[in-house]
């Protein structure tokens, strides 16, 4: 049977403009989380504060 990875609540805050995103994600092989997030609306891709909690 297909095994599913646990989901996590991922809160991403932009260090540039302060925008906040609340997403759900699953762990990936690189040690991060797959959420579909690419960049903030202000264009920032690097200065991000990320907080992860189990769902």
SULHU-V662846 format. One record per residue. N is the residue number from 1. RES is the residue in one letter. PSI is psi in degrees with one decimal (none if undefined). Layout:
# SULHU-V662846
n->N res->RES psi->PSI
n->N res->RES psi->PSI
This chain:
# SULHU-V662846
n->1 res->X psi->152.6
n->2 res->X psi->124.1
n->3 res->X psi->131.2
n->4 res->X psi->142.8
n->5 res->X psi->150.4
n->6 res->X psi->150.5
n->7 res->X psi->152.2
n->8 res->X psi->150.0
n->9 res->X psi->123.0
n->10 res->X psi->119.0
n->11 res->X psi->122.6
n->12 res->X psi->124.5
n->13 res->X psi->133.1
n->14 res->X psi->130.3
n->15 res->X psi->-11.9
n->16 res->X psi->-54.9
n->17 res->X psi->-11.4
n->18 res->X psi->2.6
n->19 res->X psi->145.3
n->20 res->X psi->134.1
n->21 res->X psi->134.2
n->22 res->X psi->116.3
n->23 res->X psi->169.2
n->24 res->X psi->141.7
n->25 res->X psi->165.5
n->26 res->X psi->147.9
n->27 res->X psi->146.2
n->28 res->X psi->177.5
n->29 res->X psi->-23.7
n->30 res->X psi->-1.6
n->31 res->X psi->2.1
n->32 res->X psi->-157.6
n->33 res->X psi->135.6
n->34 res->X psi->110.3
n->35 res->X psi->-17.9
n->36 res->X psi->-4.9
n->37 res->X psi->132.3
n->38 res->X psi->-53.7
n->39 res->X psi->160.6
n->40 res->X psi->162.8
n->41 res->X psi->-22.1
n->42 res->X psi->-4.5
n->43 res->X psi->-6.5
n->44 res->X psi->132.0
n->45 res->X psi->-10.4
n->46 res->X psi->-40.7
n->47 res->X psi->78.4
n->48 res->X psi->136.1
n->49 res->X psi->122.5
n->50 res->X psi->129.5
n->51 res->X psi->128.7
n->52 res->X psi->131.7
n->53 res->X psi->147.5
n->54 res->X psi->148.5
n->55 res->X psi->none
